[in-house]
Amino acid sequence: MEEDHGEPPSKLPPVRSTERRRFVAAGFLRVGNGFAAGVKVTDISLTGARVQGLSPCFETGTTVQISFQGIGPLLARVRWQDTSSIGIEFERPLHVSVFDWLSSSY
């Protein structure tokens, strides 16, 4: 039987599996159906990024290609979206040295 310590359950979001760093760069996003747009890539991690400048028009799981800062195209999947941005997860994590270079260039 578990002991109740009188503390409410945590309402904090789950801890990220990788470090996220503040980052801003112009980018280009393309989807297999022909959709392409200039975007702003922000809040980058080894495994993904926030992409701003899009209306909410993607389904979770949609495969996209993203290019920014002379890197890419990288394959990624849409993991979430809100009214002005989407979260993408890279198919392959960025190499640590690339991640460090990108985040130091911000």
C-alpha positions, 0 to 999 in steps of 0.5 A: 500500500502506497503512503499518501504524503498529502502532496498533489500529483505533479502538473508539470509537463514531462521532462524532455529527453534532450536539451532544448536551446533558444535558437532563431533562423530562417528556414524552408519547410516542404511537405510531400504533397507539394506544400512549401513555405518559408518558416522560422526555426526556433527552440532547437534540440538534438531531436527536433525544433519548433517551427513558426510561421505556419497556420495549423494545417498539419496532422500529427505524424505528417512527414516534412523536410526542413532546411535552415542555416545551410543544413538539410533538407532533414526529414522530420515528423510533426509531433504537435501544433498550436495556432502559430507553430508546429513541433517537429522531431528529426528522423535522425538526431543532429550530431552533437557538434552540429547542435553546438554550432547551431546553438552558438550561432544564435 
